[in-house]
Amino acid sequence: MSDTSTAIMASFHLVRYGDAGAMRHMALDRPLLRAAGGPVFWRLLGTGRGTSMSLGADLRRWALFAVWRGERRLDAFLRDSPVAARWRAEAVESWHVRLAPLAWRGRWGGADPFAGAVPPAHPPTGPVAVLTRASIRPSRLAAFYRSVPGVDRALRQQEGRLASVGVGEWPLARQATFSLWRDAAAVRAFAYGLPSHREVISRVRTERWYGEELFARFAPYAAEGTWDGRDPLT
């Protein structure tokens, strides 16, 4: 990123608490994130128990995905926000990563979260983070969730996957997956190399499963903390 003071960048924060009472923060944190000087786009997200979108929820683990106008805004949030202070005080585990947008398509809540971002002319080599997000049509929920176990199984077994987690705004209908990969080749191998995954992608298009979707790739950097006991990027 050439000008970290104003360049559009993103962050992902995965936080585990000691009990399910942390669910209350999904409501209490919203006005704090709306405060002036905060992220230009953000979503508080519940997490699933699997590696991709799933029906099972982990009520002790929550996530924040945010887009910032420059490193300084994120630095100020991590230093001064009551949200970040509570992470430090109450979380039993947390992992935080900064993300440089590489490529994206689609919308989230009718908006382009990365408007104004400038992808690098020469994408860096090394690890890649992927965010896939969808608003599933009610009439397609059954078909979507029948496809999840096969995709989740393939994702767990895929060479080059460093870590992944299913996240969501609403139960069932607004789902996403955040994943980390060894490199761009590993991402392509999963997306297009597995017949089972290609079949799901084809059905998504032909049967119009999604009312809205977003696919984004990032260069992850400056990670700290642990995710299931380790930093998957080291």
N, C-alpha and C positions, 0 to 999 in steps of 0.2 A: 504494500500500500504506500503510495508515494507521499500523500499529505495526511498524516494520521490525525491532524487537528480538526479536519472537516470532512474527510472521506467517509462515505457510507460504509459501515461495517455492522456485523451482527454478533450476537453472543448466545450461547446456550448454557443453561444452568440446571443441573440435576441434583436435587436435594432430598435426602432421606432423613425422616424424623423418627423418634423413638416409638410413637404411637399414632393411631389413626386420627387423633384429634387435630392433626395438622390440616385436615380438610377445611377448617374454618378460615385458614389463611387465603384460600381461593377468593373469598369475599373481602376480607380485611385488607388484602394487599392491593386491590384494584385502585382505590383512590390515591394510594401512595405512588403507584406507577403512573398515574395521570398527572402528577405534579410537574410544574414547569421545570424544564431542563432535563427531563427524563428521556426515555426512548421515543423515537418517532413512530415506532410500531412495536407492539408487544402482545403476547398471548401467554396467559397462565394455563398450564396443561397438567392434567392428570396423567398417570403412567399405567401401562399394562404390565402383566406378569410375564409376558412372552417377549420375544425379540422384535416383533412387528405388531401391527394393529390386532387387537384381540378383545374378546369379551371380558376376560378377567382383569380386575383392577388391583393395583397395589396402593392401598390407601395411606401408606406411610411415605411414599415417594412421589414428589411433585417436581415439575419442571417450569422454567421460564425461557421462552424464546423472545429475543428482543433485537431491534435494529436501532442503531445509534448514528448520530451525525458526528462522528469522530471519536477517537480514543478518549479524549478528555471527559466527554459526557459519561462514558462507561466508568472511567476511573472515579469520577465524582460520585456516581451511584454506588459503587462498591465501597467507597470510603464513608459516605455520609447517609445513605438511605436507611431508614428503619428496617426495610426488607432485608438488605444485606446484613445489617447488624443482627437480626434475628437468625439468619442462616448461621452466623458465627456462633451465636449463643446457644441455639437449640438443635441444630442439625447433628445427627450422629455420623453422617457422611455427606460430602458434597463434591461436585466436580463442575468446573467452569472452563469454558473455552471461548476464545475469540475467533471469529470467522470472517474471512475475506470473500465476498461474493465472486464466483467465477462465471456462473451461467444460471439462468432461471427462466421459467415460463409459467404463466397462469396467474391467478389472483387469490387473495385471501381476504374474505369478507368484502369482496368487490374492489379491493385495492391492490396495487403493486407494492409490496412491502419494501422493495429495494429501488424504488424510483430515485433516480439521481446517482445510483451507483455506477461506477465505470469498471467493467471487467478488464483484467490485465490483457495486454496484447499478446503476451506469451505466458500462458498459465504455468504456474510453478509445478515442478514434479513433487512427488511425495504423497502423503496421506490426503484423502479427500473426505469431506463430510457431505452427506446427502440428506436433504429434508424432502419428504413426499407427504403431501397433505391433501385430503379430499373431504368434500361435503357429499355424503352418500344419499342418493334419492331414496325416500322411504320405500318405494316399490322394489328397490334393488337390495335392500338390507339383507334379506335371506340369502340371495346369491352371493353377495359379497362375503358374508361370514362363513359360508360353506367353503369358500376358497382360501380362507385365512390359514387353517392348519397346514395345508400343503406348502404355501408360501413361507410360513414361519419355519417349517422344517427345512426347506431348501436354504433359507437365509442362515440358519444356525450352522449348516454344513458347508456353506460356501467358502472356498479358499479366498483369503484376502480380506475377509470381514474382520475388523478389529473389535467392534462392539455395535450394538443396536438396541433400541428401545422403542416400543409403541407408546405414543402419547395421544392425547385428545382433549378437545375443548368441551365437548358434550358426550355423555354416554351414547355409544352405538353410532350416531350419525355423523359426527365430525371427528375424523381420525387422522393420525399422522404417524410417520416413522422417522426417527433421527438415527442415522447410521454413520459409522466411521469405517473407512476402507484403506487398504495399504496404498493404493494408487488408482488412477483413473481406469486402468486396464481391468482391475478387479471389479469396479463398478459396472463396466460394460459387459463383463463376463456374466455377472448375475442378471443384469437387465435383459440381455439378449441371447445369452448362451444356454439357458435352461429351458427346455420345451415347456415344462409346467408353468414357468413364469411368463413365457411368451404367450401361452394360451390365455392366462388371466388378463394380460395387457390387451390382447385382442378382444376379449369379451367386454372389458371396460369400455372400449371404443364402440363396438357394434351394438351393445345392449344399453349403452348410455347409463352406466352405473352412477356417475358423479354429476352433481349439479354444478360443482366448482372444484377446481384442483390447482395445485401448485407443485412444481418440481424445481428444486434449487440445489446447486452444487457449490461448495465452499472449500477454500484452503484453510484448514484449522491451524491455529497457532496459539502460543501463550496459554496452554492449558495448565490448570492447577487443581489439586485435590485428587480424590479417587472415585472411581465408579466400580462398584462391586469389589472393593478392596485393592484396586490398582488404577493407574493412569493408562488407558488403552493406547495412548499415543506414544508412550515410551517403550 
